[in-house]
């Protein structure tokens, strides 16, 4: 059947078009767990008319923009934080009056997209724009800190307005695949830590690293020019990375409000025992199968799903849902108990899964789950894997938040440019945790880590006991409600002194309960030892303000607007309800002439030439349905064709009629999954031809070598020995499979042999494989 469909989305950059942005220079200062970033953007108007340059760029959802200024000739314009609509009116009024103006704001639909507008830049004029922001560094279980500088801004799927989509999505210009950005991009970093720095690495970039003699300071530059076709990361290792600590940042007496007061930053690393896990859970694994997941992303998702299914404990319930423009449920009547039959049904689905469901309608599968009652004996846990390229983020987060009392949600962002606003937002709303992985990185260990977190008994009665100054201190805790606590995770809390008389000496105790067991973790506070190095930008103050703003926003963005605006303007940080605006009123000559608006092209990362150009969005809004057909008639085949559409001139456009799609070849499956895929639901392996093939021997030889009569015991020992011998470097990926197998072996008749002896017997066979 021939289907006619078409769509036009975001513009492609043409090399002949002038680009006013000449260069981007990023200077990063990493001090402990905090990164303070200064970005300088140099603009030059080479046209004969005044211009308004619009630059949209990604930023991590947790980042806090606190500074925005422009330098034009000998003039410096410092922007101020205003209520969002007021700032827009200030900017528009200045533009109409012929003044130069600048505006920086957070996107209305995605808190990880920012726009910088430079207006009324005269012909032949140059302007240097600088903005500063701070962010917390993520910490991995192995103690590695990661700084992320997002550069990839993928097109976001925009559903219908009824589903929370935008009626006026941003018009973004993209650099074509394989081409470099038309402006210089430079990065340098300084890493400071009181403990010894042991390594500074980048995932995709070659670095020059210069350490001082005591290895507490590192100067980092790039060995080659940076091409912004990937997110830049710095992985930093230093001694005692997971040691609990406190930092006190003194306020500035010349400031008002929150910036005048002292702020405390607490970093807890509570140790929770592995015994605090239970199998009494209902696990629902949701996989993004939209067109943007094609290629390596869907293959990674399939491998991850297999590992997830094999790692599940007996006694749990589970289900699998794939979603795109529609969604498909493995067990339509509801989650089923984990058994050999239900596992086979799930692995059959896993083998045939593809990115063939069109757009990214993430709301519908979540609604489907929440409409069903929870099991009375099992707590419900959602594990959601997506590349996060949607516009209705707030609507999705609101739905998750409304159901957080009966369902936890854990999220995974996959690939360059995954939306931190969505992935972190739904995890925060769902009282879970978020993880991210880039192209070339393995998602599997993160999923196992998260599955363990989902199996953990909920931590209850979590609170801080402030024992400062010899009594009950006058402290404002930020955020007021503590985030959830999981094994192996750090917990960052801020506190603000409400009175000048507060003495920051004493102790802070984190108290909680897991089941019937009470736990407490203490930190000593010494105002003489815990003072941070002097930083006029007050980074910890800004992070503390952002923590409270996020909690106010999650509790009700519109209901708490006044509180958010007051806190944002007091701390001088951009939020969902505030922007930064500056006007060049010192210029004696007003700008005249017809204004030309120019978009700064940005990089994207997506399968094919462009992602989801007609991903079943509302007609006219980043997409269209087939001619004469409703959106529900738009088939997966059409969506897949769109996912592989080619640029037409300066726009992305889908072809009309039938389209032949060349499927990407999946990467080779890691060998260890070959043996993992053979494990039974209860943890054992069967001694059969398939296992013999993996071990590169015959079934007859394996049977002859068995030291026990129970061949399933021998098969299980062989499989574990094979994993240990060949893939010990990936044990964090199959450790739950190993645990389940050992628990099964403990219950079997091993004829007097202990498990370790059997593993030694198996090693001689495994070493020959």
N, C-alpha and C positions, 0 to 999 in steps of 0.2 A: 504494500500500500504506500502510495506517495503521500508525504506530508509536507505541506508548505508552512514554513515558519521562518521568522527573521527577528533580529533584534539589534539594537545599537546601544552600546554602553559607554564606558569611559574612553577618553581620547588618548591616542598614541602620540608621543612626541615626534615631531618631524625635525630632522637635523638642520633644516633651513630656518626654523623658527628661532627668534632671539630668546635667550634665557637670561633674565636679569640676575639670577643668583650665580655669582662667580666662584665662590668657595665656601666650604664648611670646615671649620676647625674645632675639634672637640678636645678639651683639656679635662682629664679625669683625675680627681684626687681621692684615693681610697684610704680611709683611716679606720682601721679595724673592720667593723661590719657595715660601715656607711660609705657610700660613694657620693661625692659632691662634684657635679658636672657643670662645666661652662662651655657653651656652644657659641661660636661666633660665625655669623652669616654675613658675607660681604655681597652687597647688591650693586649693580651698575646699570643704569638705564641707557642703552645704546640706541634707542629709537628717537624720533623727532617729536614725540608726544609725551606728556606725563603718563606714568603707569601706576597701576595698583598690582603689586606682586603678591600672589597667594601661594603659600607653601604649606601643604598638609603632610604631616609626618607622624609616625608611630612613636609611642612612649609607653613604658611599662605602667600598668594600672596603679602601681604603688608609688610612682614617682611624684614628687612635689615641686612644682614650679614656683619659685619665690622671687625671681629677679628677671627684669625685662627692660632693656635700654637700647637706645640708638645713638650713634655718633655720626653726625653729618657736618663735614668741615670741622669747625671749631666748637660746634654745639653738641651738648650731651642732653638727651631727653630721657628722663627716668619715668617709666610707666608706673601707674598706681593701680591697685586692685579695687575694682568697683563691682557692684551688682551687674550681672551679665547684660541685661537689657539696657541699663544705664550706660555701661561701657560701649555698647553698640551705638547708642545714640550720640555719645561723646565723639566716637570715631566718625560717624556719618556727618555730624554737624561740622567737624573740622574739615572733612573732605569737601563739603559744599562751600565752605568759606575760603578754600584754597590753601589751607594749612597742610603741611606734611603730617601724617598720622600713622600710628602703628597699633595693632590689636592682636593679642594672643588669647586663644580660648580653647576650652575643651569641647569636643564634639557633643552635640545634644543626645546622640544615640549610643556613643561608644566613648568611655572614659579613657581609652588608650589611643585615641586619635586627637591630635592637636592641630590647630591652624594658626599660622603667623601671617598677618596681612601688613604690608608696607604700602601706604597709600600716598598719592600725589608726589611721587619721586620724579623730579624734573628731568628733562633731557640732559644727557651727559653727566648727570649727578651720580654720586656714589654714597652709599649708606652702609654703615657697619652695625649690624644688629646682634646684640648679645643677650642670651637668656641663661639663667642658672637653675638647676634643680638638684634635689637630693633623693636618694633611694636606698633602701636596705638591700644588702647583698643576700642572695639565697645561699643556704648552707646544705651541702650534701651529707649523707650519713658517714662518708669516709673523711669528713672534716674539710673538704675543699669548698672554698667560697667562690661564687661566680658573680661577676659583674656582667650585665647584659646591656648592650647599646642597640636597640631595635633600629633596623634600617628598612626592613621589608614591610610594605603596606599593600597587602593583597586586597582585591575587590571584595567587598562584603555583600553577601547575598541579602537582598532586600525583599522580604515577604510582603503580603498585602497589608494595608493600613490596619485592617481588622485584627491582624496578628502581631501588631506592634511595629510594622514597617514605617519607613519615613516617606512623607509625601514630597520631600525636597532633598534627596540624597546629594552628597557632595559630588561635584564634577571634577574628577581627579585625572590628571594627565600622567600616563605611564611611559617608561622607557621600554622599548621593544626588547624581547628576549634576546640575549646575546650581545646587546649593545651596552656601553658604559654610560654612566650618568654624565650629563654635559657640564659638570662643575667639579672642581677639586674637592677632595674629602680627606682630611687629615685627622689623625688621632694620636694622642700621647697620654700617658698616665703616670702618676706617682703613687706608689703603694707604701703606706706607713703602718707599722705594727710594732707594739712593744715587745712581742714575742718574735723569735727568729723566723724569717721568711724562708721557706724551703724550696718553693717553686712558683714561677709565674708563667703560665702557658695560655695559648689561644687555640681554639679548636680548628680554625681554618686560615689563620694568618701567621706568618713568620715574624717573630719578635726579636728586637734587640733589648736585652734586659741587663741593667747595670746595678749591682747591689753594693751598698756601702760595706765597710769592714765588719760591722757587727750584724749585718744582714737584717736590719730593722727598717731599711728603706730601699726601695727599688724604683729606678727610673726606667720607664718602658716606652719604646718607640717602635714603629713598624719598619721592618726591613725592606718592604716593597710598597709602592703606592697602593692605597686602599681603594678597592672597587666595592661600592655599596650594594652588591648583589646578594648579601647575606647579613644576618645579624651578627654583630661583633661581640665576642665574649672573651673575658679574661678569667681564667681559673687560677686561684691563688691558694697555695698551701702554706700553713705556718704552724709552729708548735703550739700546743694547748688550744687548738681552735674550738674545742667543745667545752672549755672550762667556763663555768658560770661567772659572770662578772657584772659590775655596775659602773655606769658612767654618769657623772654629774656635769651638766653644762650650765654655767652661770648665766643669768640674764643680763641684758644690757640696760643700764640705768637711764640711758638717753631715750629708750623706747617706751611704748605704752603697752598695757594689756599683757597678753601671754608672753611677749618677747622680753618683758622686763623681769619676769619671774624666773627662778631657777627650775630646771627640768632634770628629772632622773630617768635614765634608760636602763631597764633591767633585762638581762639575758639569762634565762634559765635553761638548763639542759637536764630535765628530770629523767631519771632512769626508771623505766617501767618494766617489770619482769615479764618474760614470755609466757608465764603461766596465766596471765590475764587475758587469754583468748578463749573464744567459744565458737562452736560450729553452728550454734542456733541462730543462723542468719538466712535471710532470703536475698540472694545476690542477683541483680538484674544488670546485665552488661549491655550497654547501648553503643552501637558502632555507627559512626558517620559513613554512609555509603553514597554520598553526593559525588557529583562529577569532579569536584576539586580534590577528591581523595584518590584519583586514579594513579596508577603507576606504583612507585615504591611505598606510598603511604598506605594504600589498601593492603599491600603484601605485608607490611609491618603490622597492620591491624589484625590480619588473619593469623600471623604467627603469635601475636599477643593473645588473641582469643583462645588459641589452642593451649597455650601455657596456662591461661586463666582456668580453662575448663579442667585441665589435668591437675591443677593445684587445689581445687575445691576439696573441702573435707567431707567425708561421709556424714550424713545427718542434716546437711543443709538443703535448701531449696534454691532453684535458679531459673533464669530465663534469659533469652538473647533477643534483642531488638535491633534491626537495622533501619536506618532512616535516610531519607533524601527529601524529595517532594512529597512522598508518601512514606509510610513505615510498614515494616513486616515483622511480625511477632512469631518466634519459634513455637511457643506453646500458647495458642490463642485463648485457651480456657484458664490461663494463669500459670504461675510458676509451678514446677514439678520437683518432687524430691530427687536428689542426686542419686542416680542409679545407673546400671549398665545400659538400660534402654534409653534413658533420657540423655546420657552422655553420648551414645551413638547418634541420636538425632541431632545433637548439637555439633558434633564433629562432622557429620555429613553436610550440615549447613556451612560450617567453617571452610570446608574444602572448596565449595562452589561460590563462596561469597565474592562479590565484585562491586566496584564503585559505579553502579548502574541505576541509581534511584533518583537522578536529577538534581534538584536544588537542595537547600539545607533548611528544611522545615523542622527545627529542633523542638518546637513547642508541642506539636501534636503527640509524639511518643511519650513525652513527660506527662501530658494531660491523661493519656491512656493509663499510665502507671498509677498516677495519684487517684484516679477515679475508682480503682480497685482497693478494697479493704486490705489492711495488713494482716498477716497471719498472727494468730493469738500466741503462738509459741516461738515465733522467729521474728527478729527485727529486720526491717527492710533496708538494704544498702544498694544504691545505684552507683555503678562505675561507668562513666560516660567518656568516650573517646571521640575527639573531633578536631578538625583543623580550625574551628572557631570562626569561620568567615561569615558572620551574620550581622544584620543591622538591628534586629529586635531584641537586643541584649537585655534591656530593662524589663521587658515583658517576661522573658524567660526567668530572669533572676527573681522577679516578684512571685512567680508561680512556685519556684523552688522554696522560697522563703516561707510561703504560706503553709507548706507541707513539711517543714523542717522538724516539727515535733514528732512525726511518725516515720520519717524517712531521711537517712543521711545520704549525701551525694558527694562522690569523689570524681574529680575530672582530670582529663589528660589533654593537653594541647600538643598537636603533632605537626611538625614541619615549620619552616621559616614563616614568620608572619602570623602565627596563630594568635588569636585575639586574647590578650591577657585580661581584658575587661570582662569577657564572657567566661573564660576558663577559671579565672580566680574568683570572679563574682558569684558564679553558681556554687563553687565549693565553699565559699565563705557563707553564703545564704543557706546552704545545705548542711552546715556544721561538719564539713568534711575537710579535704585537703586537695590541693592542685599540684600537678606535675607537668613539665614541658620537656619535649625532646625535639632536637633539630634534625635536619636531613643528615643521614650518616651515623647518627647516634642510636643506641638501642633503647627501645621503650620497655622491653621485657623486665629488666630489674626494677624499674619504677612501678610497674604493675604489681609485681610480687610484693614490693614494699607497701603499696597501697592496699592490696588484698589483706595483708597482715594488719594494717591499720583498721580496715573495715571489720575484721574479726575480733578486734580488741573490744573488751567490755568498755562501755561508755564511762568516762571519768565524770563523776558527779561532785557537787558541792565544792567546785573549784573557786578559790578566792585567795586574795592576798591579805596577810596580817602585817600591817605596818607598825613596827615597834621602833620608832625613831624619837630622839629627843627626850627619852625617859618617860614618855607617856603616849597618849593618842595624838598623832601628828595631824596638822591641818594640811592634808594632802588631797589633791584632785587626781584620781587615777584615769589615765587615758589609754585605751578606751575603758569605759566604766564596766562593760561586760567582757569578761575574759574570753578569748577564742578557745576552741576545743583543743585538747591536749592528746597527743599520740606518742607512742613509743618511738624513740630515736629522733624526736623533733625538738627544736628549740622553741621557747616561748618568749616573745619580746613584748614588754609592757613599759609604758611611759607614765610618769607622774609629775604633776605640777605643784609647786609650793603655793598654797593659797595665802600665805602670810609671810612677811619678812622675818618673823620671829621663829619660823620653823627651823629646827636644827636637824641637818641631814647627817646624823650619826646614830648608829644602832643596828637594827636588823630588820629584814623583810622576809617573811616566811610564806611560801606557796603551800597551801593546804588543799587536799582533795580526798576523794574516796573512789576506790575501784572495787565494786562489789561490796563486801563487808570490811575491806581492808582500808585503813586510814593511812595516808601518806603525807609527808611534809618535806619540803626542801627549802633550806635557808640560805640567805645571802647577807654577809656583813656589809654595812655601809659606813664608810669613813670619808668624811668631807675633806680630809687632808690628803687622802691617797687617790680617791676616785674622780678627781676633777679632770675633765677633758682638756686637751690643748686648745688654746684660745682661737676661735674662728668667728670672725665678725659676721659671717652669714648665718650663724646660729642653726646649723643643720638639724640638731636633735630637737630643737624647738619646732621646726617646720614638720618633722616627721611625727612628732607628738600631736600637732594640730591635725595633720592628715589622718592619723589613726582615729581621732574623734569624729572628724568629718565623715569618714567612711562608715562609721557606726551610725551616725545620724542619718546618713543617706540610705543605708540598708534598712533602718527602722521606718523610713518614710521620707523619700526625697522631697516631695511637695509639702508634706505636713511640717517638716523641720527646716523649711527654706530660710526663715528668719535667723534661726540659730546657726545654720551653715554659713550664711552671708556674714553674720557678725564675727564668727570665728575665723573665716577666710580673710576678711579684710583686716582683722586684728593681727593675724599672723602673716599677712601679705602673701597668700598662696592662692593659686587658681583652684577652683572647685567646679562642681556641676552648675553652681548658681553665680559664679563670679568669673570675671575675666580681667586681664591687665590691658590698660590703654594708655597711650602717650600721645601728646600733641606738640608739634614743633612751632610754638607761638613766638619764639625768638627770631625766627627768620623774617627779615624785613620785606622780602619779595614773596607775594602770594603766587601760588601755582595756577597758571591759566592754560587753556587748551583742552582739546577732546581727550578724555582719559581712556587709556587702553588697559584692559585687564589681562594679565598674563599668569598662567599657572606654572608652578615649578614642577617639572616632571620627577616622579619618584620611581623606585624599583619595586618589582613584585616577584613572587616566586610561586609558580603554579604549574601543574602538569599540562602538557601540550603548549600551545602558543598563548593561550589565555584561559582563565578559569571561569566556567559558568557564565558565559556571556549571555545566555538566555535561560537562566536557571529557574524557570517557572515563576519569576517575580510577577507582581501586578503589571498589567500592560502599561507601557510607558515609563515604568520605574525599574531601571536596570533589568529589563527583560521583557518578554512578551510570550503569549501563548501562540500556538499555531493559528493561522488565519482561519476564521470561521469555527474555531474550536474553543471550548472552555479550558481553563487551566487543568482540570481533572483529566482531560483527554490527551494531554501532552505526555507522550510515552517516554519511557526510560531511554529508548534508542535515540530519540530526538535530543534528549538532554545530554546523552553521551557524545553525540555529534557536536553539540554546542561546546562541550567541555574541550573539544579539540579544534575549535574554530580558528581560522587564520585571520590576521589583521587585514582589513580592507582599507587601503589608504591610511588615513589618520584615525580611523575608528576600528573597533572590533565589530564584526558582523557575521552572523551565522549564514550559511548557505541556505538556499531554498531547495525543496525537493529532497530526494534521498541522498544520503551521505555515507560513504564508505569510511569506516573508522579503522585505523591500524592500531591494534591493541599493543601496548608495551609489553615486552617480555619480562616476566617476574624475575627478581633476583633468585639466585640459588638458595634453597632452604638450608639453614644451619643444620649440620649433621646431627647434633644432639637432639633436635626435635624429631628425628626419625625414630629414635628409641623412646622418647617421651610419648609420642603419638600411640605407641603400643600398650601403654599402661592402662590397666583396668581401673574402674572408678574407685574401688576400695583400696588401691595402692599396689596390687601385685601385677606381675607380668606372666604371660603364658609362654611356655616353652614350645615354640612353633617355628615354622619356616621363615616367617618374617623377622623374628629375633635373630635367627641363625644368619640371615642375609646381612643384617646390620653388623653382626660380629664377624662376618666374612669367614664362616665355617659351615659345617653341615649340621642338621638336626641330630643325626645319628651320633656325631662326635660329641655334641653337647650332652646328650642323654647318657653316653658312656662315662663322661667325666663327672657326673653328678655324685656328690658324696652323701646325698639324702634321697630317700624314696619319693618325697613330695617334689615333683618336678616344677611346680609353680614356685616353691621356695627357692629352688636352684635358679630358675629363670629370673626371679626378682633380684637375687644376689648378683647375678651376671649383669643385669641392667644397671644396678647401682655402681658396681665396680667399673663398668664402662664409662658412666658419667664422671666418676671420680678420676679415672685415669686419663680420659681424653679431654674433659671440659671442666677441670677444676677452676679455671679462670672465670667461668660463668656460673659458679655455684650460687651466686645471689639470684640467679634466674630460676634454677631448678631445686632450690633448697626446700621448698614446701612439698615438692614431689618426693624428694628424699625422705622428708619427715613422715609423710603419709606411708611410704613403703616400709620404713623401719617400724612404724606402729603396727602395720599388718604383720610383719615378720615376728614381732614380739609375741603375737597371739598364736603362732603356728608351732607345730611339732617339728623341731629342728634336730631331733634325735641326739640331744646332748651337745650339739655344736653351738657356740655363740656366734653372733652375727659377724664379728670382726674376723674370726677364723675362716668362716665361709667366704668372706670377701677376699682374703688372702689366697684361698684356693682358686677363686675365680680369676684372679689377676693374671695368672699364666696364660689363660685363654684370651683374655681381653687385650693383653699386650701384643698379641699376634694380629689383632683386628686392624 
